[in-house]
Amino acid sequence: MELEEMRKRLARLEEFNERKKSLILNTLHDLKNPLAVIKSHADLLQEKLEVLLERPEDLREMLSAIVEAADTLAKKLEDFAEIARSQPPRNDI
């Protein structure tokens, strides 16, 4: 393999790694929001449980928000795992 071809492959691999890094960082950032929703609603449930037991509709709404945030978090984790498993194109190795 000649030097110029090796430089081009190296450049493509570096670009792939930068895109992958960027996707991972963005995904990690995106994971924080649903986690914050889960945490804040769980904290509120813990603090206001007695009051919320008397208001089942409010309790259902809070639990629904937790479930929705957990579903979002699970989806983002699946996306993150897919990114982590991604490989550079075979011809660049």
N, C-alpha and C positions, 0 to 999 in steps of 0.2 A: 504494500500500500504506500502510495507516495505521500509526502509530507503535506501537500495542499489538501488532499482528500482527508487526511487525519485531522487537520485543522478545522475543516468544514464539519466533520463528525463531532469533534469536540465542541464546536460552537452550537450545534444542534442539541447535544446533550446538556450543555449549560443552559440553553434556553428552556429545555424541557424541565430541568431541575428548578429553574426560577419560576416557571408557571406552576409547577407542583407546590413549591414553597408558598407562593402567593395564594393558591387555592386552600392550602392547609391553614394558613393564617386567617384568611377570610372565614373559613368554616369554624375555626376556634372562636372567632369573634361572634359569629352567628349563634353559637351554642350558649353564650352567656345570657341572652334574652329569655329563652324559655326556662332556663334554670333559675333565673331571678324571679320569674312569675311563679314557678313551683314553690320556691323558698318563701316568697312573701305571702302567698296564699296559705301555705302550711303554717307559717308563723301566726298569721291572723286567725286561722282556725283554732290553733292552740290557745291563743289569748282569749278569743271570744266564743268558745265552744258552747258554753251554757246559753248565751244569748241566741246563738245561731240555731241551737236545737229547738228553740221556740219559733224560729222563722225558717221553716224547711226550704222555702223557695230561695232564700239568700244562701243557705247552705248548699243547695243543689247547684246554684250558679258558681259558687266558689269551687266546688268539687269539679264541675265541668271545665272551669278554667285550668285547673291543675291537670286534668286528663288531656285537654287540648295541648297544653304546653309540653306535657310528657310525650305525646304523640309527635309533636314538632321536633322535640329533642331526639327522639328515636330515629326519625327520618334523617335528620342532620348527621347523626352518628353513622347511619348507613352510608350516606354520601361521603362522609369522612373516611370510612373504611374503604370505599371504592377508590377514592383518591390515593390512599396509602398503598393500595395494591397495584396501582397503575405502573406500567413499565414503559420505558422509552421504546420507540419503534425498533423492531429487531435488526433492521439494517444499520442502525446507529451504534450497535454494541460492538 
